[in-house]
Amino acid sequence: MKLHLKPSDFIIPISLAVAFVWAVWVTLRVYGDENKVVRLGAASIIQEYMTAAAGSSWTEQEVKQKTDVFTKTLDELIEAEAAKGHTVLMTEAVLSKNTEDITNKVRSELVKKVGWPTPAPRPAPIQLGPSGQ
């Protein structure tokens, strides 16, 4: 028994295959990794940096200069995330398990690129004699 298939018999299966491939492509473009939403606790990073800088041994001029570099680098890191197609939510209160938190990643990159203030050395405590004087 021979099957006699006409070219028109292939139209529906080919159309379904093309529609399936298109649907997969659209899904990957819309929901793919490059279009994900991420959150960044920028305020906490800035606060930590400023607190550390205030307690460091840096001069006022060094604090100003290094804070300018810090701010510029933070902006560049945020722009780099956006250039990957990520939507960066800069908020401390994003309540979603599905939103990747990139705060630690950005903090690590800042430490690598800019450094982090170290606390100024504290004077040694005064030793009192045996009678407490």
Steps between C-alpha positions, in 0.01 A plus 500: 500500500653826385421836647452772248572832665445825323701813579189652656504222763815658647362851542332447839790312666756749368283794612468350848876444522571858391245634751658291777852623419374860488323461837818361659705788356254763628489340844878498526523864386236617747585279797860411424793561734601823331165663583477416867413736781762540774503700820781704645516638854704800387401709803645244741825476302534880496420525871756229586765673290433846645505364858828322433647811333398720794682270743806455279837667525443681169523877484197703394650538153559123471142428612364737237723365224441133583126554544483656153678193356270272703187674368622493140589131525162417656327677209715306251412168665129582490529603134682172426208304647255702291713444189452124551128565458428475873246728663667622821262581783686722743300452814548349840157341512439284195293210624546230245670164513540510123696826491874441522674722757828627353596716800785275616628458144510877448658554844774246413565671166527837677749359749709359213490817291501775762601345830328549831591736782675342795444629851753744637732348762376562851735598778584228749298513821668662797621245752411583858706390792392231748304747708307624194693830479 
